[in-house]
Amino acid sequence: MPAFHTVALIGRFHSSDVAKALSTLGKYLRKQDCTVLIEKETAAANGVNGFPAADYQEIGARADLVVILGGDGSMLSAARNLAGSDVPLVGVNQGRLGFTTDIASPKMLDAMGDILSGKHEIEERTMLAAQVLRAGVVTLETLALNDAVVYKGSVGRLIEFVVNIDGEFVYDLRADGLIVATPTGSTAYALSSNGPIVQPSVPGFSLVPICPHTLSNRPIMVSDRTVIEVSLKRAVDARLQFDGQLQCDLQEGDRVVIRRAEHTIKFVHPPGYSYYTMLREKLHWSEGL
């Protein structure tokens, strides 16, 4: 009997490579006595027939494992949509870097065979929960796996905001923006803004200024049990995004409140997975040695 009985497949963009991989993997899973579901938008976009289509709600209720064929963006989207379902995720890299998609496409079937036979590890990853308050009224609530970013929009001017942690004033910052990143998100936008790489089990968040006017404003790490509040003081065209997706425009006086989400996301890692090996390969460390 396979370790996971009902497996859902998700591929977030139209591609002949993804369509072929979805069909190949679906047929393989059936031969391993698995029930196979395909996310309905994935099935429509890639023209994959022959497997039952399901929305995220049904996948969260029925699936024992979700396989994402794509890149980091596809994994982030699936994580947000399936938060709270407790179904674990594993990624087959069809993108570029693939920090969260462990399985190389040519090794897909071998890796899935190992996972179905019970040769895998499950790791929990922290998520962010965020609210936007305008005049004391909540106008937006959402989740993110990588990061929440307050930033200047299309106008080339710095924004100014006040940061409080657990109600205590930290700083008044003029900058292009601020990234609040989970350990998973430390290798995303935060990394390109000189933030620290954080091992996934570290219980903390990174606060990374984007091009601060005062160069002594450096990234800091805080406990993931704190509540972070970003209050817009001056902003011509400030915006807010989560996991690289624009969520809303911000106004002066808006408050963005960020905390650890109630739910976590579970990643399934195939045999031989190593976080540090992944970093060496993706970031090209130790090349030439």
N, C-alpha and C positions, 0 to 999 in steps of 0.2 A: 504493500500500500504506500502511495506517495505521502511525503510529509505534509504536503498542502493539497487538498482535494479539489477546491474550486479556485481557479486562477483567472484573474482578469488582466487583459492586455490594453495598454494605452499608448498611443503614439500621437503626438500633438500637432504634427504638420504633415502636409501632403508631400509625399516623396515616393518614388518608385522603389527605392531601397527599403524604406520603412514598410511599405505595402508588402513587399516580398518577405521581409523578416517577420511581419505579423502573421502571414499565412503559414510560413515555415514553422514558426514557433507554435502556433495554434495546433497544427497537425501533429507536431511532436508531442505536445502535452496530452492530446487525446490518446495517443498511443501509450502514454504512461498512466492511463486511466484517470486523468483529470477532467473535470468539467471546465470548459473554457467560455469565458465571457469577453466581449470586446466593447469598450466604451463607445457609445453610439455615435458621437461626433468623429471619433477616430475611424470607425467603420465607414461612415459616409464620406469622409475626406479622402480616405485611401482606397475606397472601392473594394473593401474586404468583405466577402460574403461567406456564408456557411457556418457562422458562429452566432449565437444569440447576442444581440446588442443590449446594453444596459446603461442607464445613467449612473451618475456618481452615487446617488442614494442607494440604488440597488447593489452596486458594487460594494459599497461600505457595509451593507447588511449581509451579503452572501459570500463575498470572496474571502479566502484564507490567505491569499497572496496577490499582490498587484505587481505586474511587470511593466515598467515604463520604457518604451523604445524611443529614445530621443537624446536630448542633452540636459544640462542642468536646469534650463528653463522649463522643460517638460516635467522634470521631477518636482520642481517648486510648485508648479500648477497643480499637479496631482496631490501633493502634500496638503496644500491649502484646501482643496476640495474634499479630501478624505480625513481631515483632522477630526478627531473624536470617534472615528470608526474603529480604531485600534487594529486595523488591517496593516500588515507590514508591506514595505515597498522594496523593490530591487530594480536597478536600472541597467539597461543595455545601451551603451554609448553609441548614439548615432549623430552626436554633435561634434563640438570641437574639444574643449578641455575635459569636461566631464568629471568634475570634482566629486559629484554625488552619484554618478552612474558607473558602477564598478566593473561591469562585464564588457570586455571588448567584443565588438560585433562578430568577428570570426570565431570566437570561443563561446558563442551564445548557448548552443545546444549542450556542449560539454558541461558548462557551468550550471545550466538548469538541471542537468542530470544529477550533479552533485547535490544541489540544493534540495531537489525532490527526495533524494536518498537520505536526507538529514544531515548532510555535511555542510553546515552553514553556521553563522553566528548572527544574532539579532542585537542591534544597538539602538538605544533610544536617543533621539535628538530633541533639544529644546526648541519651542516655538515662541514667537512674540505675539502678544495681544495688544492692540492699540485702539485708542479712542481719540476722536477730535471733538473738542468742546468749543462751542461758539456762544458767548453770552450765557454760559452755564448749561447749555443744552447740547446733548450728544448728537452730532450730525453724521458721524461715521464710526463704525466698529468693524475691525477686520483682524485677520491673522497673517503672520509671515513666518517663513522658515529661515530666510537669510537675514533680512534687514528691513528697518524702517528708515526712510531718508527724508529729511526736511531740506529743501534746497531752493535756490533762486531759479526762477523759470527762464523765459526767453530774454528778459531784460538784463543787461550786463551790469547789474549793481549788486553789491553785497546786501545780504539781509542781516538783521540784528535780532537776536533772540536770547532769552534768559533760560538757563538750565537749572532745574532743582531736582535733587535726588532725595526721596523720602521726606519731602517738604523742606529740605535744607538748601539754601542758595549755594550754587557751585560757581557759575560764572555768567557774565553778560558777554556774549560773543558776537562779533561781526565777522561774517565768513560767507562763502558760497553755499554753505549748508552744514548739516550734521548727519552722520550715519550712526545709527544704533544697531549693532550687529550681534547675532548669536555666534557661538563657536562655528556652526556650519557656515554662516555668512562671512566669517573672518577671511576666507579665501576668495571672496567676491569683490564688490565695490570697495569695501573697507581696505582690502589689501592694496588696491591701486591708489588709495589715498594715504598710504603709509601706516595703516593700522597693523596690529600684531596678528600673526597666525596663532589661533587658539585651538588646542587639542579638544576634540568634541566633548569629552567628558568633564571639562572644566566648567563649574557652575557659575558662569559669569557672562556679562555683556560688555562689548567694546563700544565706547563713545569716541568716534573719529571725526574731528572737524575737517571740512572740505575747504582747502585754501583759506585758512584763517588770516585775518588782517594782522593780528598780533602773532608773530611766529612762535612765541613761547606757549601758545595753546597747543598742547600735545594730546595724542590719544590716551585715554585712561580706561582701565578695566574696573567694573563694579560687580557686586554680587548680583546674580540673576533673581534674587529675592527682593531687590529694591524696586521702587516705582520711580520712573524717570519722567519728568515733565518738561516739555519744551514750549515756552510761551513766546509767540511772535510779537516783537516790539516794534520793528520797522520792516516793512516788506512791500515792495511794489508789485511783485509777481511771484510770491512764494508758492511752492507746490509740495505735495506729499506723495511719496511712492512707497510701495511695499514689494520686495522681491523684484524690483525693476519694472513694476507695473504702475502707471500713474493712477492714483486713486482720487485725488481732489485738489482743488486750488485752496490756498490758505489766505486768510486776511489778518491784518494787524489785530491783535487781541485774542486770536485763536490759541488754544492750548492743545498740544498733542501729548497724551498720556500713554506711556509704554510700560508694560510689565510682562512677566513670564506668563505664557498661556497655560490654561488649565491642562490642556492636552499636549502630549508629545507625539512625535512621529517615530515609527520603528523602521529602521533600515535592515534589510537582510544582506549580509556579506557572504560571498562565496568562499570556499577554502583558499587559504593563502593570502587573504586580504590583509594589508598592513597600511595604516594611515600614513606612516612615514615613507613607505615605498611609493604610495600614491603621490605624496608631495614631491619626492625626488623626480618621479616621472613627469608629472604635470608641469613642474617649475624648472625642469632641466638642471637640477642640482647635480654636482659631482660629475658633470660631463667632462670627458677627456681624461679621467683618472683611470 
